[in-house]
Amino acid sequence: MKSGDVFFIPAGRVHAIGSGILLAEIQQTSDITYRIYDWDRTDASGKGRELHTELALDSIDYNYYPQYKTVYQEKLNQTANVADCPYFSTNFIKFDTTVIKNYTLIDSFIIYICLKGNVIIHSENGDEKLKKGETILIPAILKEVEIIPLEESEVLEVYIKN
């Protein structure tokens, strides 16, 4: 694995996050997590988190997939879709010039996660600065924003599907 790799993991697919990995986990709204194993981790009082092995066995996707890594075409100053499902879309944008985004056809808030660089999010409501590691939520009422990079930058763009 390397920086920038994307793995779209639908419900039912067993997965784990290794040490030293920084990730953006984007998921549909759900209050269900079936924990099969927790690597013997404990809380401050020495207790482990609850496991859900039996429940998980009923919901696991047992199919084999030859490729789990999501392939997407990264192009400078263009939006690249990296994950699309009935619940949300996630796009990757690498840019060094202003990008104008029009959300007239999307009835959702938009989330920007800055992966690299520094940007200004400009809208009719003013400007907000966003730097590496920061996230901003654009309300659904705003239908157009300009993303102005202060240097070559990378952002994730996430929204709920109509």
N, C-alpha and C positions, 0 to 999 in steps of 0.2 A: 504494500500500500504506500501511497505517496500523497502529499498535500494536493488537494483539489479532487481527489477521488470521490465518487458518488456511488452510494448503494441504496437503491430503493427497496425497502423491505416491507412487503405487505403483511397484514395481520396473519398470524399463524406460522410465520417463518422464524425459526429459532435463530437468535443472534446474541452476541456478546460484544462488549466494548473493551478493548484492551487498554492497558496502562499506557500513558503518554499520548493518548489520542485526544485531540480537541475536535469536537464535532458540533454540527448544528442538527438537532433532531427535530424534524418537522413532522407532525402527525395529526391525524384527524382527532376530533374531540372524543375522548373515551376515558372511562374511569376504571378500565380493566387492564391489569398487567398480571400475567401468569409467570411467576418466578420459578424456574426449574432448579437452578443452582445459584448460589450467591458467593461463591469463591471463599467460603468460610469467614466472610466479613462479619463484624459485630459492631454494635453501637457503643456508646460511652459506658453503658452498664453491662457490657459483655454479652448482650443478647443478639442473636441473628435475626434477620428479617424472615417473615413467614414465606414458606415455599408453597407452590401450588402444582406440584408434579402431576397429580391425577387429573386435575382440570386441564392442564396444559396438554396432556396426552390426547385428549379429545379434540383439541383445536389445532394441533400441529399440521402444517402442510408437509407431507412426507415425500412430495415429488422432488426429483433431482433436476437442477437447472445447471446447464453447462457454464453459464456466466452469471455471476451475481453483481458484478460491477456494471454500473450504468454508463453507457457510452453517450457522450454528447459532443457537439462541435463548438468549441470555444473560438469566437471570432471577435477581434477588437471592435468596439463600438457597436456591437449587435447583441440582442438578447438571445440567449440559448436556453431552450427548455431542457431541464434536467430531470424533472419528475412531474408526472401528470396522472391523476387518478380522479375518481368521481368526487373526492372530498377537497382536494387542493391542487394547486399548480405551484411549482418552484422553478424559477429561472435564474440563470447565472448571467451577469453582465460584467464584462471587462471593458473599461473605457478610459480614454484620455481626452475626450471632448464632451461637451454637454449633451445629455440624452434627454429628450422630451418624451414623457410617458403620458398617454391619454387613456383613462380608465372609464370612459363613457359606457362601454359595453360590459363592464364588470361591476356587479353589485356586491362589493366586498371591501373591507378594509384591505390595505396593502401593508406588508411588513418588509422593511429593508434591513438586511444584516450586512454590515460592512466587514468584509474579509481582508481587505488590503487597501491602504491609502487613506485619503481624507476627502470627503465630499460635502457639498452643501445641497440640501434638499430645499428647493425654492417652490413656493406655491402662493396662491392668492393670500394666504394667511401669514406670509413672511418666510424667513430663512431659518433652517435648522442645520447645524453642523453635525456631521456623523464621521467618526474615525474608526479605525480598525478595532473590532471587538464590540462595537456599539450597535444597538438595534433601535429602530424607530417604527412606530405604527402610524400610518397615514389613514385618517378616517375615511369611510366610504363616501362621505359627502364631497370630498375633494376629487375632482375628475381629471385634473391635469397637474403634473409636477415636472419640474426640471431637476435633473440630477447633475450637478456641476462638480467635476473632479478638480481638486487642487493639485493633484498629481495622478499618475496612472493608478486606477483604483479598481476594485472588484467588489461587487455586492450580490447578495442573494435577494431575489424578489419573490415574495410568497403571498398568495391570496386564495380565498375560498372559491370553489367552483360555483357557478350559477346553477 
